[in-house]
Amino acid sequence: MGHALFGLLLPAFAANSVMVMATHGRPETVTRWQRGIAWAVAAGGGLVSAGLVG
């Protein structure tokens, strides 16, 4: 169970890290479309991870 949870959370952590690096640590500069892309990457990666685990 722990590996499945990690597999689902890892894409979200990766998307957050990319967003922090892209904004040089200033989250207030993130635009709506950038947040949408980060959300899509995290959700898509989580679905792929769940598919691989299941």
Steps between C-alpha positions, in 0.01 A plus 500: 500500500782740583659456157171573327451819703856610424443428131192721502665786688830502313360669185340771715829566676680509165250747353535721808879491476494599134263787580729625779804483273317672214395791721831523686318438829234771450164319490309830469635538144336178378226561246174308480604302191830401665308367801272312261794336327656403835169354615463303176853361529441397861160344428620324185807363673288379789263319265790335320652395831169358618467310173846352536442399862153358440 
